[in-house]
Amino acid sequence: MNTPTLFSDLHAAHDWLAGRGLLPPERRSETLPTPHVRLHDGSTVVSFCSNNYLGLNHRPEVKAAASQALREHTHATSESRRLGGNLGLLEQLEDELAEFKKQPSALITATGLLANIAAVHGILDASELAHRWYGSPSPNSRPVVIYDELCHRSIQMGARESSGERVRFRHNDAEHLADILAVYRGRAILVVTEGVFSMDGDLADLPRLVEICDAHGAVLMVDDAHGTGVYGADGSGTADHFGLTGRIPLQVATLSKAFGGMGGAVLGDERTIAMLRTFSSGYRFTSSLPAEQAAATIAALRILRSEPGVRETLWANVRRLRTGLARMGIHPPGDGPIVPLHMGTPHAAAKFEELMLDKGYWCVAVTPPAVSPETCRIRLTVSAMHNSEQIDGLLERINEVTSQVPALMGLASSYAGSAT
């Protein structure tokens, strides 16, 4: 029997990549980071890979809330929220998240990726779908989505699923965005950026983006996945960090980073959120967030709001790591817990990960399609769970590996080029 062409092409690509060591391993662990991780081979290493910035999912009150919800509601809703899966816990979480993020309303999705898809696709298409199916007024124009070239893949997925025209602007280049907006003046425009970029750790220039969007009548949406719970005087995110509360009409948050759970949220005005509930496929056509996740996130959110010391510990650890790297002449972009070390090639990044793992530290290599081939890196993430000895140990091992194999690190190269 002949192999179908589709499989022939797919398997040929697999064999080519595998033969060159370009299929990265998914290392199996037996425990989640505390920050110690027990790997499948029985060894224990210190993880600097987790986005669990505050370690809240290990708190007894979070586990207790999840256990109680699991006993009361079982482990899944088995339905979309429109078809009977809309538990009161979900609406309670939405209310508390909206208050925390200082937004009028919130919509919870099953994952953070779905939150971006639901937001971008739903906002761009809801008016046309309402016109097509219910006879509401026709939209004034075909919408346009303009997004930072380094935005997360989920934002790009939402844009591609929609009927809107898609345009990218150069990373963090507000003036390039202004030039593009001038071309599309008068159109219905959604501008999307990340508050904290997930691969490079740098912050968007939100004050300038708000100014430009306001001047051109564009709606700004900020994916604040890595800012929520971390940035701002109260941890509410990058809008608060820049003093822009009430100035950013749409935000997306994830529940899988600082809150330590799973799920996502879209936050905005009540009419926009109501339209997403009705017309967004990323919300309507998938099962809802399980009850135990909602309950655990509510508990984590309340800890975050009542115990500022947890965030203070995180930022002390961030400063310790970045100061130590600076003493070695390593100056990654950004100022937060995402700390990229540029390697330059997939092989160099993979080798660095392997050498660090041999020394007891798990630091994941990031390679295509997450980033472009020439910008492969080790992506370190520090958390409030780390102690000073672990951070100092990481710095010592990085110094040892770079001294042994200095050619691995291309620190003078540009960090631009994330593809997610």
TACOR-V944417 format. One record per backbone hydrogen bond with DSSP energy under -1.0 kcal/mol. NH is the residue of the N-H (numbers start at 0). CO is the residue of the C=O. Records with the same first field share a line. If there is no record, write none. Layout:
NH=CO / CO
This chain:
7=3
8=4
9=5
10=6
11=7
12=8
13=9
14=10
15=11
16=12
17=13
18=14
20=17
21=16
29=37
36=44
38=42
39=27
41=38
44=36
45=359
46=34
47=361
52=50
57=54
58=55
62=58
63=59
64=60
65=61
66=62
67=63
68=64
69=65
70=66
71=67
72=68
73=69
84=79
86=84
90=86
91=87
92=88
93=89
94=90
95=91
96=92
97=93
98=94
99=95
100=96
102=97
104=267
106=265
108=263
114=110
115=111
116=112
117=113
118=114
119=115
120=116
121=117
122=118
123=119
124=120
125=121
128=124
129=125
130=126
131=127
132=128
133=129
134=130
135=129
143=187
144=164
145=189
146=166
147=191
148=168
150=147
152=419
154=151
155=151
156=152
157=153
158=154
159=155
160=156
161=157
164=142
166=144
168=146
172=169
176=172
177=173
178=174
179=175
180=176
181=177
183=179
186=183
189=143
190=218
191=145
192=220
194=222
196=201
200=196
203=194
205=203
208=204
209=205
210=206
211=207
212=208
213=209
214=210
215=211
217=212
218=188
220=190
221=249
222=192
223=221 / 251
227=223
228=234
229=226
230=226
236=230
240=236
241=237
242=239
243=238
246=243
249=219
250=266
251=221
252=264
254=262
260=254
263=108
264=252
265=106
266=250
267=104
272=268
273=269
274=270
275=271
276=272
277=273
278=274
279=275
282=279
283=279
284=280
287=78
293=289
294=290
295=291
296=292
297=293
298=294
299=295
300=296
301=297
302=298
303=299
304=300
305=301
306=302
309=306
311=307
312=308
313=309
314=310
315=311
316=312
317=313
318=314
319=315
320=316
321=317
322=318
323=319
324=320
325=321
326=322
328=325
329=324
338=379
340=377
342=375
343=375
348=344
349=345
350=346
351=347
352=348
353=349
354=350
355=351
356=352
357=353
359=356
360=355
361=45
365=376
369=366
371=416
374=371
375=372
376=365
377=340
378=363
379=338
380=47
381=336
383=52
390=386
391=387
392=388
393=389
394=390
395=391
396=392
397=393
398=394
399=395
400=396
401=397
402=398
403=399
404=400
407=404
408=405
409=341
412=409
418=369
419=369
